[in-house]
Every structure is written in C-alpha cells, then in structure tokens.
Amino acid sequence: KTAEKADEENGRTTSEAPSVPTDIAETLSCDIVIVGAGISGLSAAVQAAENGSKVMVLEAGGVAGGNGAGTEGVFAVGSALQKSLNIEINEVDIIRTELEEGQWVTNGALWYDMVHNSAANIDWLVENGVQFSGNVDNYGAGLYNTMHWFDNDSAVTSYIEPMQAKAEQLGAEFRFQTTASQLKQENGVVCGVYAEDDKGNVIEVNAKAVILASGGIGANPELLCKAGMSQNQVDEMGGSMCSPTVRGDGYTMAMAVGGRDFLRNAAIQGFQMVKAFGTDTTVPYNSPLNGGNGIVGNGLCVWVNQDGRRFNDESLAMTFNMAANLGACLGNRESYALFDQAILDNCGLDETDRKVVEDALANNDGTSVFFADTIDELAEHFNLDVATLSGTVDRYNDFCAQGFDGEFGKAASFLAPISSGPFYIARIDALIVVVDGGIMTNIRSEVLNNDTLPIPGLYAVGLDGAMLWRNVYTQNMPGTAMANNINSGRTAANAAAAYIAG
C-alpha cells in the first residue's frame, strides 16, 4: 500500500508545497492575520487586539458578517441573564446529552470548554458592545432555555457592527474584498498569507500567526460532495443560506500545508425542501411549506428513495432535530415525499401558501412536484418501480390502521394514511445552511497535521475548525454553533498570543 493511499484512507492529505507568487503588489506585516470577518473572525480580532497584538483581518466579501449575518442569538449556561430569569441548567446535562446524541465520537473536552466558558463569553460580548434583547428561551424546539437572543433578533446590528467597531477601536485593520489564497510557510512554520484584492493585486501579509475563520465550505459544490453529498444532490440543491464567499478558502489553504482532513466527518446543516415551493431563507424553520417543519419535514408524509422504498422515520425533524432531515437523505441518489390531499390540508397553509402550491403545480413542469389521481401515476412520472411504490404505500397504510410503524417505529401520532386523492409526490432537495468543520483542530484551535500534531503558527476557528459535531449537527441546545464560533475565536487569539510570546 502506498503512503498516499494510506493517507487517503485515513482522512489525511498529501500535497506538494504550492509555488510562491512572484507578482506581489504590496507587502504588509502584523502579529496575527485573520482570514474572515464573520462571527468567529470578529471574536478573534477583538480578543487578539485586546491582548495587544497587531491584527489584520482579510475578508473576501464587501462587509463583515459572512454566514453569521442571519443568526439571531448565542447559547450560554449560567449567564447573569439566565439567573435573573430564574433559569437553572446543569452544564453536565448539556454536555452528556450532546455526547450521547453524537454517539460518543466527539471530544467531550471541547464541549466542556465551550459550555463552561459560555457565561463568561456572554459577559465579554456585553462589555464589548454586543446587545441582547433580554429574552432567553429554547428557540421553540431545543431541550433547554439556552438561546440568548440578540436585540432585534439580528446579529448584524447587535453583534457584527459593534464587534467590528470595537476591533477597529483597538487598532485592528480590515481589508475587504480581499481573498486569502495561500499560506506562507517556512521550515514548517506558518508565517503569513498571500491574498488578492478586488483589482487582482497580490498582497503578501507577513505574520507571526494565522487564524483561519473563512466560514467553512458551504458554497463550494465540489467540497460539498467531498463532505458527503452526491453530485446529483448538489446539482439539484434548492439553495444555500451560506455567504457566497464561503468557498472553503480556509480548508483549502490548511490542506495545502499538511492539515489533517476532517471534512468527511463534518456536519452538514440543512433542511429538506421542495424546490418548486421556494423558501423564505430569513426564517426557513417556521415555513409550513419548506424548512424544518414544512410539508417534507412535519412527519406526516412518506419518504421513499429512488427504488420506491421507505428509508427512515419521517418525523425526525419533529422528534430529533431539523438538521437530521437532510442527513437522512444523503445515502440516496434521489429522495421523494409522498402525501395526499388530507395531509396537505392539515399543514396549516394560509391563502398565500396555497397560492404558492397552486402556482408550483401549474408551472414546475413536474420536475419538482407532481400530483395525480393514483399512486401508480406518481411512480411512472418519476420513473419509480410501480409495484414497489404501490406496495410501499399499501404497507404504510396498514401500519397507520394498526397504529404501529412496523418498519421504523414512527410514533403513532405521525401516522397519516396516504389514501385521499389527489396524491402528491415531491422530490426532496437540499437547502444548505452551513457545514460545521473540515479542518482538524485541538482544544486550543491549533490546526493539526497528519500526525495529529499542531502546525506551528496556524489556527482554525468557527466553521472552519468546528470539532464539536461529527456528521450530524445535534440541534438540541439552541445557539451552540454561535457559541462555538465565539469561544473558538477567543481561544485561538489567546493561544496565538502565547505562541508568539514563546
């Protein structure tokens, strides 16, 4: 077996050192350069500047925020606000629940660190101008009241703007529309980056440490396939809530200098959707048509794969978490949802929603959603085996009559027969939210190499280096992804300062 093959099988990367750019238009120097000005990048920038480091932030987009612009709040346990509201939660219960639902394959030390620091992180945010509304709840579906809502439920005005202002006040320099493309490395030590501005000029930034905070890989189709989606699923994807600048820049650069690849274990956050119905990407979770509680995810329909067979409990979004819906489909070439008129009528659609359905059925040419008078016609339309699909529906209707799902144990409250025509079939497509992880890191947010040792001078935070989840984002504790972004940003800044100090 070749070394390259062994590396590939073990999730490692091997690559030749990239060539050094020669057409450098500008050379800059700082202590710490941060790639990305999203939630984690801003956290790292403020903490690093507070530590007295000379900080430069490179952001591919035109403004700060990245994926975090659509977020509404942050997880914490034991905060002053929770205490004022008499909300008492044992942090051990949080940690153990996450480890159990993550099948014990995640690093509990990372969860402890994030949870244990969460209250202090809220205090630190407030000290730096972040504004909270005073509302703490379970986000409507979480297990505990851990969600600390931003003022106006908006990270843009309540987190991003004040944190950028604070970083600049402390001396951090921001370069927007500047895309980092390559790490500088000398004798195995990362010592800066090369970047390109919006005019195509190459910029060399010499630094004593680099923090990757580029937001993950959610807008990169090739890397989404590597993370577990099929090419067909990517091609038919219904949309992405990721910033278009989230192309995996941090991941690609880390792999080029020997970072260990964690992308196959990354957690894809997303929802099942019916493309023809569209989606309100502002709050997709609440749409009766699409999102976590929409027609596909409300537990009442029947999911079938390209063979016309059921493949999972359709109530996952209601009984486990919304992110599980998409994960349940990743093993299929195609996935479909079957429902009848009675189920459609019970989805809580208002007049506007019904008009959306009516227009979709009239105008989508049957490529996304189709209706007919018989199950056989549905099968024929999407080239499914007629006998198999008919048998699947008959068997499922028997389960409904018995009040027991004899295949996947779906709760009786979600067993609704497919019996009242017209009948509907909708192809299940993906709405990507974000992808958690890709670069293997440790508790200090240091990027690890193929031997699981730190690459000197290199850190990855937020979605670039998220290691709290493997394969499934266990959406039990509202706001944990945001809390990890903030905690890892601070952690990396402090670790980089200690590294620089020697």
C-alpha positions in Angstrom: 0.0 0.0 0.0 1.4 3.4 -0.9 1.8 6.2 1.6 -0.5 8.3 -0.4 -3.2 5.6 -0.4 -2.8 5.1 3.3 -3.2 8.8 3.9 -6.3 8.9 1.7 -7.9 6.1 3.6 -7.2 7.7 7.0 -8.6 11.1 6.0 -5.2 12.6 5.6 -4.0 14.9 2.8 -0.7 14.9 1.0 0.2 17.7 -1.3 3.3 19.4 -2.7 4.1 22.9 -1.5 2.4 25.5 -3.7 4.5 27.8 -5.7 5.2 31.2 -4.2 3.6 34.2 -6.0 6.1 36.5 -7.7 3.9 39.3 -8.8 3.4 40.9 -5.3 2.0 44.4 -5.4 2.0 45.1 -1.7 3.7 43.6 1.4 2.2 44.1 4.9 3.2 43.0 8.4 1.3 42.2 11.6 1.3 39.9 14.6 -1.9 38.0 13.7 -3.7 37.9 10.4 -7.3 36.6 10.5 -8.9 35.2 7.3 -12.5 36.1 7.5 -14.6 38.7 9.3 -17.6 36.6 10.3 -18.7 35.8 13.8 -15.6 33.8 14.8 -13.2 36.1 12.9 -14.6 39.2 14.7 -14.3 37.4 18.1 -10.7 36.5 17.3 -10.0 40.1 16.2 -11.3 41.7 19.3 -9.6 39.3 21.6 -6.3 39.5 19.8 -6.4 43.3 19.8 -7.3 43.3 23.5 -4.2 41.2 24.0 -2.1 43.9 22.4 -1.5 42.1 19.1 -1.2 44.0 15.9 -4.2 42.5 13.9 -5.1 42.4 10.3 -8.4 40.9 9.1 -8.8 39.9 5.4 -12.4 39.5 4.3 -13.4 38.2 0.8 -16.8 39.9 0.9 -17.5 43.6 0.9 -18.7 43.8 4.5 -18.2 41.9 7.8 -20.6 39.2 8.8 -20.4 36.2 6.5 -22.7 33.3 7.4 -23.4 34.9 10.7 -25.4 37.8 9.3 -28.6 35.7 9.6 -28.1 34.5 13.1 -30.3 35.5 16.0 -28.5 34.7 19.2 -26.0 32.7 21.3 -26.0 29.7 23.6 -24.9 30.0 27.2 -25.4 28.3 30.5 -25.2 30.1 33.9 -25.3 33.6 32.5 -26.3 36.6 34.5 -29.4 37.0 32.3 -30.5 33.4 32.9 -30.0 33.8 36.6 -32.2 37.0 36.6 -34.9 34.9 34.8 -34.5 32.0 37.3 -33.3 29.7 34.6 -31.2 27.0 36.2 -29.4 24.4 34.0 -26.7 21.9 34.9 -23.9 22.2 32.4 -23.2 18.5 32.8 -26.7 17.7 31.5 -25.9 19.7 28.4 -22.6 18.0 27.8 -23.8 14.5 28.4 -26.8 14.9 26.1 -24.7 16.2 23.3 -22.2 13.4 23.7 -24.9 10.7 23.8 -26.7 12.0 20.7 -23.3 12.4 19.0 -22.8 8.6 19.7 -19.8 9.4 21.9 -17.5 10.0 18.9 -17.0 13.7 19.6 -14.4 15.1 22.0 -16.0 15.8 25.4 -13.2 18.2 26.4 -14.2 20.5 23.6 -17.9 20.5 24.7 -16.8 21.1 28.3 -14.6 24.0 27.3 -17.3 25.7 25.2 -20.1 25.2 27.7 -18.0 26.1 30.7 -16.9 29.3 29.1 -20.3 30.3 27.7 -21.5 32.5 30.5 -18.2 34.4 30.7 -18.3 34.8 26.9 -21.7 36.5 27.2 -20.3 38.9 29.7 -17.3 39.6 27.5 -19.6 40.3 24.5 -21.7 42.8 26.5 -18.5 44.5 27.7 -17.6 44.9 24.0 -20.9 46.4 22.9 -22.9 43.4 21.8 -26.6 44.0 22.5 -29.0 41.3 23.8 -32.8 41.7 24.0 -33.1 40.1 27.4 -35.1 37.1 26.0 -33.7 33.6 26.7 -35.7 30.6 25.5 -35.3 27.2 23.8 -35.7 28.6 20.3 -39.1 26.8 20.1 -37.6 23.3 19.8 -34.5 23.0 22.0 -34.2 20.9 25.1 -33.2 23.8 27.4 -33.6 27.5 27.6 -30.1 28.4 26.4 -30.8 30.8 23.5 -29.8 34.4 24.3 -31.5 36.5 21.7 -29.8 39.5 20.2 -31.5 42.8 20.3 -33.9 42.9 17.3 -33.1 39.2 16.8 -30.3 40.4 14.5 -26.6 39.7 14.6 -25.9 42.4 12.0 -26.8 45.4 14.3 -26.3 43.7 17.6 -23.1 41.7 17.1 -21.3 42.3 13.8 -21.4 46.1 13.8 -20.3 46.6 17.4 -17.7 43.9 17.3 -16.1 45.4 14.1 -16.2 48.8 15.7 -14.5 47.5 18.8 -11.8 45.7 16.9 -11.1 48.9 14.9 -11.1 51.0 18.0 -8.4 48.6 19.4 -6.3 49.0 16.3 -7.3 46.1 14.1 -7.1 46.8 10.4 -9.8 45.3 8.0 -9.2 44.7 4.3 -12.5 43.9 2.5 -12.9 42.3 -0.9 -9.5 40.7 -0.3 -9.4 36.9 -0.6 -6.6 34.9 1.1 -5.5 32.2 -1.3 -2.3 30.7 0.1 -0.4 30.3 3.4 3.2 31.3 3.8 5.2 28.6 5.4 8.9 28.5 6.2 10.6 25.4 7.7 7.2 24.0 8.7 6.1 27.2 10.4 3.1 29.2 9.1 4.2 32.9 8.8 1.6 34.7 6.8 -0.7 34.6 3.8 -0.9 35.7 0.2 -4.2 37.3 -0.8 -5.7 39.0 -3.8 -7.8 42.2 -3.8 -10.8 43.0 -6.0 -8.5 44.5 -8.6 -6.4 41.3 -8.9 -3.4 42.7 -7.0 -1.5 40.1 -5.0 -0.8 41.1 -1.4 1.7 39.5 0.9 0.9 39.6 4.6 3.8 38.6 6.9 2.5 37.5 10.3 3.6 35.6 13.4 0.3 33.6 13.4 -2.6 33.0 11.1 -6.2 32.3 12.2 -8.5 30.8 9.6 -12.1 32.0 10.0 -13.4 31.7 6.4 -16.8 30.2 7.3 -16.4 26.7 6.0 -17.2 25.2 2.7 -21.0 25.6 2.3 -20.9 27.5 -1.0 -18.4 25.1 -2.7 -20.2 22.3 -4.7 -17.0 20.2 -5.1 -16.3 20.3 -1.4 -20.0 19.6 -0.5 -19.6 16.4 -2.5 -16.5 15.5 -0.5 -18.4 16.2 2.7 -21.0 13.6 1.8 -23.5 14.9 -0.7 -23.8 13.2 -4.0 -23.2 15.1 -7.2 -26.8 14.7 -8.1 -27.9 16.2 -4.7 -25.6 19.1 -5.2 -26.8 19.7 -8.8 -30.4 19.7 -7.6 -29.8 21.7 -4.5 -32.6 24.0 -3.7 -30.5 26.8 -2.3 -27.9 27.8 0.3 -28.0 30.2 3.2 -24.2 30.4 3.2 -22.5 33.6 2.2 -21.3 33.2 -1.5 -17.8 33.9 -0.3 -17.8 30.7 1.8 -15.9 28.7 -0.8 -13.6 26.7 1.5 -10.7 29.1 1.4 -9.5 28.2 4.9 -9.9 24.5 4.3 -8.1 24.5 1.0 -5.2 26.5 2.4 -4.9 24.3 5.5 -4.8 21.2 3.4 -2.1 22.6 1.2 0.3 22.9 4.2 -0.4 19.4 5.5 -3.5 20.0 7.7 -5.4 16.8 8.6 -8.7 16.5 6.7 -11.8 16.3 8.8 -14.3 17.1 6.0 -15.7 13.6 5.7 -16.8 13.9 9.4 -18.2 17.4 9.0 -21.8 18.0 9.9 -23.9 19.4 7.1 -26.6 21.6 8.5 -29.5 21.8 6.1 -33.2 21.2 5.5 -35.2 19.1 3.1 -37.2 21.3 0.8 -39.4 21.2 -2.3 -37.7 23.4 -4.8 -40.8 24.4 -6.6 -42.3 25.8 -3.4 -39.3 28.2 -2.9 -38.3 29.2 0.6 -38.1 32.1 2.9 -34.4 32.0 3.7 -34.8 34.5 6.5 -36.6 32.1 8.8 -36.9 28.8 7.0 -37.6 26.9 10.2 -41.1 28.2 10.5 -42.4 27.8 7.0 -45.3 25.4 6.6 -44.1 24.7 3.1 -40.4 24.3 3.4 -37.8 24.1 6.2 -37.7 22.0 9.3 -41.4 21.9 9.9 -42.6 22.1 6.3 -44.5 19.5 4.3 -41.5 17.3 3.9 -40.4 17.6 7.5 -43.6 17.7 9.5 -43.6 13.9 9.9 -46.9 13.1 8.2 -45.7 12.3 4.7 -43.9 9.2 3.5 -40.3 9.3 2.3 -39.1 7.0 -0.4 -35.8 6.6 -2.3 -35.1 6.1 -6.0 -36.2 2.4 -5.5 -39.6 3.4 -4.2 -38.9 2.2 -0.7 -39.1 3.9 2.6 -35.8 4.6 4.2 -36.3 6.3 7.6 -38.7 7.7 10.2 -40.2 10.8 8.5 -40.8 12.5 11.9 -37.1 13.1 12.6 -37.4 16.9 12.4 -40.1 16.8 15.0 -38.6 14.2 17.4 -34.9 14.5 16.9 -33.7 17.7 15.2 -34.2 19.6 12.0 -30.7 19.0 10.7 -31.3 15.2 10.8 -33.8 15.6 7.9 -31.1 16.3 5.3 -28.7 13.8 6.8 -31.3 11.0 6.5 -31.4 11.6 2.7 -27.6 11.7 2.0 -27.4 8.0 1.3 -29.9 8.1 -1.6 -29.4 9.1 -5.2 -32.9 10.6 -5.1 -35.4 11.1 -2.3 -39.1 11.8 -2.5 -42.0 12.8 -0.2 -45.5 11.3 -0.8 -48.6 12.9 0.7 -52.3 13.2 -0.1 -54.8 16.0 -0.1 -55.7 15.4 3.5 -52.1 15.8 4.7 -51.7 18.9 2.5 -54.9 20.4 4.0 -53.6 19.7 7.6 -50.3 21.6 7.1 -51.6 24.9 8.3 -51.3 26.6 5.0 -52.7 30.1 4.7 -54.1 31.7 1.5 -50.6 32.8 0.4 -49.2 29.3 0.9 -52.0 27.7 -1.0 -51.3 30.1 -3.9 -47.6 29.0 -3.9 -48.6 25.4 -4.1 -51.1 26.1 -6.9 -48.6 28.0 -8.9 -45.9 25.4 -8.3 -48.1 22.6 -9.6 -49.0 24.6 -12.6 -45.5 25.9 -13.5 -42.8 23.5 -12.4 -43.3 21.0 -15.3 -43.5 18.2 -12.8 -39.7 18.2 -12.2 -40.0 19.1 -8.5 -43.6 18.3 -7.5 -46.4 16.4 -9.3 -49.9 15.3 -8.5 -52.2 12.6 -9.9 -55.3 10.6 -9.1 -53.3 7.4 -8.5 -50.1 6.2 -6.8 -49.1 4.4 -10.0 -49.2 7.6 -11.9 -46.8 9.2 -9.4 -44.4 6.3 -9.8 -44.5 6.5 -13.6 -43.9 10.2 -13.6 -40.6 9.9 -11.7 -39.6 6.6 -13.2 -40.0 4.7 -9.9 -41.0 1.0 -10.0 -44.8 1.0 -9.9 -45.2 -2.3 -8.0 -42.6 -1.3 -5.4 -44.0 2.1 -4.7 -47.6 0.8 -4.6 -46.5 -1.9 -2.2 -44.7 0.7 0.0 -47.9 2.8 0.3 -50.1 -0.2 0.9 -47.8 -1.4 3.7 -47.6 2.0 5.2 -51.4 2.4 5.2 -51.6 -0.9 7.1 -49.2 0.5 9.7 -51.5 3.6 10.0 -54.5 1.4 10.5 -52.7 -0.7 13.2 -51.3 2.4 14.9 -47.7 1.0 14.8 -44.9 1.6 12.2 -43.6 -1.9 11.6 -40.5 -0.6 9.7 -39.0 2.4 11.5 -41.2 2.8 14.6 -42.5 6.3 13.8 -44.8 7.5 16.6 -48.5 6.8 16.0 -49.3 10.5 16.2 -47.4 11.0 12.9 -49.0 8.0 11.1 -51.4 9.5 8.5 -52.6 7.2 5.7 -51.9 8.1 2.0 -55.5 7.5 0.9 -57.4 10.7 -0.1 -56.6 11.7 -3.6 -55.4 13.6 -5.4 -51.9 12.2 -4.5 -48.7 14.2 -4.5 -45.0 13.4 -4.9 -42.3 15.9 -4.4 -38.6 15.5 -5.0 -36.7 16.3 -1.8 -33.9 18.7 -2.4 -31.4 20.3 0.0 -31.4 23.8 1.5 -27.9 24.1 2.9 -27.4 26.3 6.0 -23.7 25.7 6.8 -21.2 23.0 7.1 -19.6 22.5 10.5 -15.9 21.6 10.3 -13.4 20.4 7.8 -10.0 21.2 9.4 -8.9 19.0 12.3 -8.1 21.2 15.3 -7.4 20.7 19.0 -8.8 22.4 22.1 -6.5 25.4 21.5 -7.9 25.8 18.0 -4.5 24.8 16.6 -4.6 23.2 13.1 -3.3 19.6 13.3 -1.1 17.8 10.8 -1.3 14.2 9.6 0.3 13.0 12.8 -2.3 15.0 14.9 0.4 17.5 16.0 0.0 21.3 15.7 1.2 23.1 12.7 3.1 26.0 14.3 1.5 29.4 13.8 -1.8 28.1 12.3 -5.3 28.1 13.9 -8.8 27.5 12.6 -12.0 28.7 14.2 -15.7 28.8 13.8 -17.0 26.6 11.0 -13.5 26.1 9.5 -12.4 24.1 12.5 -15.6 23.0 14.3 -14.9 19.7 16.0 -17.9 19.5 18.4 -20.1 17.6 15.8 -19.4 14.6 13.7 -21.6 14.0 10.7 -24.8 15.2 12.4 -25.4 18.7 13.9 -27.2 17.7 17.1 -29.5 20.7 17.2 -30.6 20.2 20.8 -29.2 23.3 22.5 -30.1 26.5 20.6 -27.2 28.7 19.7 -24.3 26.3 20.2 -22.8 26.9 16.7 -22.7 30.6 17.5 -21.2 29.9 20.9 -18.5 27.7 19.4 -17.7 30.5 16.9 -17.2 33.0 19.6 -15.4 30.7 22.0 -13.0 29.3 19.4 -12.2 32.8 18.1 -11.2 33.9 21.6 -9.3 30.6 22.2 -7.3 31.0 19.0 -6.4 34.6 19.7 -5.2 33.7 23.2 -3.3 30.7 22.0 -1.7 32.7 19.2 -0.6 35.4 21.7 1.0 32.7 23.9 2.7 31.1 20.9 4.1 34.5 19.8 5.3 35.3 23.3 7.2 32.0 23.3 
